[in-house]
Amino acid sequence: MVNFADQRKNMVESQVRPTDVVDRRIIRAMLEVPREMFVREDLKALAYIDREVPMNAEGGRNARRLLAPSVHARLIQALEVLEGELALEVGCGTGYGSAILARLAQTVVALEVDQELANRATTILGELSIDNVAVVVGPLTAGWPSEGPYDVILVSGAITEPPKALLDQLKDGGRLAAVLDEGEISRAMLWQRSGTTVSSRALFEAGAPILPGFERKPEFVF
């Protein structure tokens, strides 16, 4: 029988800590939140490997995957979430990122485009008695402006260009973290708003599946 508690500890010690994740709150959350609950039923034994794990039964372009633990942890750490802040997770899937953010922020809005995944997120978060996360359904590229502006936005997947609609939902001083897929180069980025200006900086090289709606637009050649 799989000992998931031991696997969680091994994940943190061999995957998360070695990638310079030093925020003790994130370490504690990843030790306590049962990651196996957020992946496909038949893949629970693979929940703690250092790569993406499918969350739904779809294949190919429709497959949705939970980010690798080290990538998720480093993106969240880069946001420097403070107690009392309002967070938005874009592409929450089954809710793992929101479960971690819930340990750091006051309130989390978890946005998902897939109704089935959103339903599962609501169920899992309820089973874990996490009551400061609200799961909502809508296009990921549009964000969720009715509950904003946000102190932090976590995009749990890759995008192909700076997400203007999401950046517009940041408070002054707000931060957004995502993996930017530019074709040959894919890296985690952090954007921060200061008044009407938004600055950006590269964090680390990282791979992630492109989220629905953020796919690269086809180029027309005449």
N, C-alpha and C positions, 0 to 999 in steps of 0.2 A: 504494500500500500504506500502511495506517495505521501511523504511527509512535507506538506506545503510550508509549514513554519520554518523548517530547515532550509528549504529552497529559497524562501524570502530572505533569510539571513545570508545565504550564499550569494544571492543576487546583489544585495547591498554591498557585501564585502569584496566581491570579485568583479562587479560591473559598474556599480554606482560610485563608490568611494574612489576607485582608481582614476576616474575621469574628473577629479577635482570638485566633486559635489561635497561641500562642507557644511551646508545649512543643516543643522541638527534637526530642525522641524521636518524637513523633507526626508531625511534619513529615518526619523521616527515613523513618519507616515508610511513610507514604503515598507518598513518592517511590520507595520500593523495592518495595512489594507490588503485583503486577500486578492491578489491580482488574478488568481485562477478563476474567480467568479466572473471576470469581465471578458473572458475569451470563449470561443466556441466549446460546447460541451465535450466534444470528442477530442479536443486539443488541450484540455486542462493540464495534462502532464508536461506540456511544452510552454506553459505560461511564463516560466522564469528564465527561458533562454535569452541570450543577448541579441535578439533580432525581433522583427515584427511578427505578430501572431494574428491570424484571422479572427475576426469577431463575428462574421456572418457566414452563411453557407454559399454565398455567391463566389464565382471565380472570375478570372480575367480582370477587365476594367472595373467591374462592379464589386470586386473584393474590397472589403474595408478591414484594415489591420490596426491593431494596437501598436503604438510606437515602441521601439526597443526601450527597455528600462533606462539605460544611460542617457539616451536622447531626450526622453520625457523629463527626466530629473534635471538635466542641464538647462533645458528650456525654462522650466519652472523656476530654477534657481536664478536665472538671468533676470527674471521679472522682479526679484526682490520684493515679494509680496509682504505687505505690512498688515498686522492685525487691524481689523476695522475697515479694510478696503473692500471694494466691490469688484468682482472678477467676472469675466466672460470667457468661457471655453468654446471655441468654434470647432465643430467637428468632434463632438464629445463621444460619439460612438456609444459604447455601453456604459460610459461614465467613469472610467478609471482616473483620467486626468482631473475631473471634477472632484472625485473623492479625495485626491491628494490636495488640490487647491482648497477644499473645504476645511482642511486642518490649518490653513494659513490665513485665509481671508474671512471676512465676516459673512459675506453672501456670494454665491456663485450662480450665474446664469449659464446653463449648459445647453448650447444650441446644436441641434442635429437635423439633418435634412431627411433622413430615413426614419419613417414612422416606427418600423419594427425595432430598430436599434434604440430609438428614443423610449419606446415602451419598456425595453429590457433595462435601459439605464434607470428609469423610474423605479422599476421593480427591485433591482439590485441595490440601489442607494437606499430604498426603503428598508430592505432586509438588513442593511448595515446600520440602520437608525441614523443616517446622515440627513439631517433635516434643514440644512442651510443651503441646499442646492435646488434650483428650480429648472427642470428640463423643459425646453421649448422646441418647437419644430418649425423650420423655415429654411429658405435658401441660405447657405453658409456665407456666400459672398456679400449678403445684405447685412449680416450681423443681426443685432437685436436692439435697435435704437430706443425702443420704448422704455427700456429699463436703464439706459445709459444716462450720462456718460460713465465710462468705466475707468477705474484706476489701473487695471491690468487686463490684457487680453492674451490668452493662450490659444494659438492655432495648433491643434494636434494633428498635424500633417503638413504636406508641402503645398506651396502656392507658386505661381510662375511669374508674378509681378507684385510690386508693393500694393497692398490691399487698401486702396483709398477709402472705400466706404467704412472699413473697420477702423482705420486711423482717425477718421472723422468722429468716431464714437469714443475716443480717448479724452479724459479730463486733461487739464493743464498739468503737466508732469506725469501723465499716464504713459505706460509702457506696453508694447506689443511684441511677442516673441513668436517666430514661425521659422520653418525651413523654406528657404527660397531656392527653387529648382530653376536654374538658368540653362538647362540643357547639359552641357559638359561639366558644369560646376553646380554643386548643391551644398548649401551651407546654412547653418542656423544664423538668424539675424535678429537684432533687437532694434525696434523703432521707439523713439520717445518724443512726446509732444511738449513743446515749450511755447505757450501762447499760440500763435498761428503757424509756427514753424515746427516741422518734424525732422529730427535727425535720425540717422541709422548707422549701425556698425555691425560688422561681421563678428560672429562669436566663435564658431568652430565648424569644421566640415561635418556634414551629416546627411544621411539619406532618409527619405520618408516618402510614403505614397502620396501622390497628389490628390487632394480632396475634391469631391464633386463640386463643379462650378468654377474651380480654379485651374482647369486644364488649359494648356497652351492653345491660343486661338490659331487656326490654320492661316498660313500666309498665302495670299493670292499673287500669282506671278503672271504678268501680261507679256 
